[in-house]
Amino acid sequence: MVKHRKIVGIRDIAKEAKVSLSTVSFALNNPERVAADTRKHVLRIAREFGYSRIKKSGRKGQIGILADDYYNLILGEFYNGVTWSMLEELKARNVNVLVESTGKDPEYLPRMITKNLVDGVLLLGKSSLDLIYISQQKNISLVMVGHPAPDIRLHAVVSDGRSGACQSTEHLIKLGHSKIGIISDGQKYDPVIAERLEGYRFALGSAGISERPEYIAEADICNPETAALAVHKLLGLKDPPTAIFCTSDSMAYRAYKAIKNKGLRIPQDISVVGFDDISAPGYAELPQPELTTIHVDRKEMGRISVETLFDVMHHPGKAKYRYTLPVSLVVRGSTAPLS
């Protein structure tokens, strides 16, 4: 005899959360009307109970682009290129676009989602579990762009961080470097950071070079200036590295200044590699020497993200998949053979 799974209702959630039915209803349907702590408590229980009440709603004819701040969306050093590509692709499809930011507030839920104003959302960078869950309850299709969700199966479009880090490290090894430092974000369990660390370690291991924990320096990718502190740590070692791989160009360019302040020359005294291939804006002077880096096709990332979102909207039951964008090493003037 088949045992049917009990269908979970809002009464079950209210009982477990020790709140009223109206509080549960507001948390699920009008989350901005519930205190953040209460909302998180209710949504956590709803997720754990596997509660799902998918609303069937008509098409809105609008798509949302969402990131943690407007700087990243429009002026930021990586996502701006992705955003412009998305906007071009959506314009070509004759689709209205809503652009919104969470303002770096993990508790904030954008109006485009709480008011059910869009058919789908392109999420740039990291996102909260609550935002993802509410979107799913409102039948809003989601695609993570540039950063997969670590604990949830969602459609995602990301660059190949493992391959990029491996190519960078192998390039330095071929130049004769065996003392290779890495400046990485401190969030080791973040999927993007973990993949780049894995690529770095794989390249070292394949070349028979032992990993040295002291050569792994942490910085805050959201505050690239901290890369200078990481450089001071690495160059202050008794046996400092002769090359440094930075897991983003933003951090690499900040590392330049710190290296030069130490009286060292790039690449004669130390080689530097970045990741992303970010070009300086037309009014700015590109730091010299030009940076050896991993090229990420941000225009293609934007195009593929839009294509994926429309695929998801038209086939909502499709199995979740991750599109990994190939990357390639671009050798410029910041790396040289070990002298």
N, C-alpha and C positions, 0 to 999 in steps of 0.2 A: 504494500500500500504506500502510495506516495504521500509524504508529509509536506503539506503546503506551508511555505514560509508566511508568518504573520505579516500582514500589511501594516506598516507603521503610519500612525496618524499624528496630528499635532497634539492630541491629548496625551499620547505617550511621551512626546518630547516635553510638554509642559509639566507632566508629573515628574519626570526624571530631573528636569532643570529646576523644579520647585518655583515655577513662575506661572502667571495666568495664561489662558489661551490667547488672549489679545496680545500679550507680549511676544508669544511665539509667532503669531500671525504678522505682527509688525516687523519682527526680526527677519522674517522670510520675505515679506512683500514690500515693506517700507522701512528698511534698516536704518535710514537716517533719523528715524523718530525714536530710536532706542539707544540708551546709553551704551557707549562702546564696550565696557566690560560685560554688561548683560548680553549684548548682541553676540560677542565672541563666545560666551558661555553657551548660549542657545544654539548657535550655529555649529559649535563643536559637537554637541550632543546629537544634533540633527545629522551631521555627517557620520558620526559613529553608528547611529541607528540605521543608516542607509536610507534616510528619508528622501523621497523624490516626488515632486509634484510638478511635472513639466507642463507649463502652460502652452496651449496651442494658440498662437497669436498670428495675425496677418502680418505680411511683410511691411516693414517700415520704409524700405528703400534707402536706408542710411547705414553707413559703416563707421565705426569708431576707431580712432587711433589713440592709444593711451600709454603714457610713460610716467615715471616718477617725478619728472619736472619738465617745464617747458624748455629749459635750456637744452636738455638732452634731445628733445624733439626737433628743435629748430636750429640751435646754434652749437649744440654739443659736438664733441670731437669725433664721435663715431656714428651715433644714431641719426644725426642730421642728414647724412647722405642716404640712409635707409628710408627716412621719412619722406624726403623729396621724391625718391623713386616710387614709394607707395602712392603719394599724391598724384604723380603722373599717370600711374597705372589705373588708379580709381577714376581719374578724370577721363581717361580713354574709354572706360566702361560706363561713363555717364552716371556715376554714383555720387550722392551727397555724402560729405564727410564731416563728422564731428571730431574735434581734437580736444582732449582734456588731459589734465595732469592730477596725480594724487598729491602733489606738493610734498613728497617725501614723508607723508603722514600715513603709516601703515594701517591706521584705523579708518581713513577716509574712503568712502565708497562713491565713485563718480556718478553724477546724475544720469549720464548716458545709460548706465546700467540699472540704477535704482528706479528710474522712471521708464525703463524699457523702451528707449528711444532708437535703438539700433538693432540690426539683424545679426551683426557680427562685430567682433572687436579684435584688433591687432594689438597685442600687449608687448610693448618694447621693454626689455629688461626684466627685472624681478617683479613679482606680484604676490599679494597676500592670498592665503587659502580662502578667507572669507569672500574676497572679491570673486575668485574663481567659482566658489560654490554658489553664490547668489546669481552669477551669470548663468550657470547651468540650470538653476531652478527657473529662471526666466526664459529659458530656451534661446539664449544668445550664444551663437557659435564663437569659439575662441581659438586663436592661434598665438602661441608664444613665439616672439621674434628675438633672436640673439641670446636667449637665456631660457633653457627648459625648466619646468617646475620639477624640483627634486623628488617630491613624494606623490605626484599625481600624474597619471597618464593623460597627456594632452597633446594635440597636434603642435609641432614646433618646427621652426626653421632656424638652424644655427650653423655657425662656421665650424670647420673641423679643427678644434683646438688641439687635440692629441697629435694629429699629423703636423700641424704648424709648429708646435713646440719641438717635436722630433726633428723636423727639417732644420730648425734654427740651431739646435744643439749639434746635430750631425755636421752642419756647415762649420761650426766653430772647431769641432774635433778634426775635420779635414784640414783646417788651417794650422793644426798642431797644438791646439789648446786642450789641456786636460783638467785645468783648474777653472771650472766654469760655474759662476754663480748665477742665481736666478732671483729676480725680484717679483714676488707674487702677492696677490691679495691674501690677507690673513685668514679668510674664510675657507679653510681646507676642505670642508664638506660641501662647499658650493660646487655644483656639477661642472661649471665652466672652468673654475680654478683647478678642480681635481683632475680634469682631462689634460690641462696644460702641464701640470706637475707630472702626470703619468707619462706624457710624451717626452719630457725632459729626462725622466728617470730611465725610460726605455732606451733612449739614445745612448745614455751613459753606459748602461748595462750591456748593450749590444757591442760597444767598443771596449768592453772590459775595464771601464773606469769605475772605481768605487764611488758611490754617492757620499758626499761629505755634508752632514746636516748643517754645519756652520755656514755653508755656502747658500743656504736657502734663507733669504731675507724677506720679511713681510712688510707690505705697505698697504694703504687703503686705496683701492682702485677708484673710489668715489672722491678721494682727495689726493690726486696724483703728486702733490707737493711732498707727501710723506716718502716718496721714492728717494728723496735726498737723504733722509735719515737712514734708509736701507743701504744706500751707497756708502755712507760713512761707516756703517756697521761692517760691511764687506771689506772695504779698503783698510779698515782698522785692525783686521785680523793679522796674526803673526805671519801667516802664509796666505796672503790675499789672492783672490782669483785674477786671472789674466784676461778674462772675458766675462761679460754679464748679459744674460738673456732676460729682458723685461717682458712681462706677459701683456703689456699694452704699449702702444706708441706714446700715449700720454705720460706714462711713467718713464719711458725711455728718454723723452725730451727733458724731463725734470732731472733725470740722472745725469744728463750731459753737463748741466750747470754744476752739479755737485762734484763731478769728476774733474772738471776744469778748475774748480775752486781748490782742489787738492794739488794743483800744479801738474796734473797728468794730461797727456795728449791722447786724443782718439783719432785713429786706431793704433798709433805707434806704441803707446804704453798699455792701452786696454781696449779691447774690442767690445762693441755694444750691438745688440740685436733687439728689435722691437716686435710688435704684433699688431696688425690692423691695416698698415699702409695708409695712414692718415696724411693727407696733403694739407699744407698750411694754407689759410685763406689768402686771397690775392693781395691783400694789403699788408700781409705779414711776411717777414723774412724767415725762410726755412732754416732751422739750426744747421750748422756745418760741423763736420762733414755730413752729407746726406745719409740718412739712416737705412741700414740693412734691416729688412723687416719681412713680415709675412703678409702677403696681399690677400685681403678679403674683398670680394666683389660686392660692395654694399648696394650698388644699383640692382644687381641680380638678386640679392637677399630681399630687397623690397618687392621686386616683381614676383618672385616665387612665393613670398608671404601672402600677397594679395591673391595669387592664383590658388594657393592652398586654402585660404579662407573661403573662397567661393566654392571650391570643391567640397569643403566641410558643410557649408550651408545647403548645398544641393543634395548632399548625401550624408545626412546627420547621423546615420547608423554606422558609418564607415569606421573601421578599426583605426585607433589612434596611431599616427606614425610621425616619425621625426625625419625631416629632410636635412641632410648634412651637406653644407656647401663646401666644395673643394677649395683648398687654399694653396698658395705657392710662395716659395722663397724669392725675394727680390734682393739681389746683392748690390749694395752701394758702397759708399766710402767709409762706413763706420766699423768695418771689420777688416782685419789684415792677418797674414801669417804671424805666428808667434816668433818674436825675434830673440 
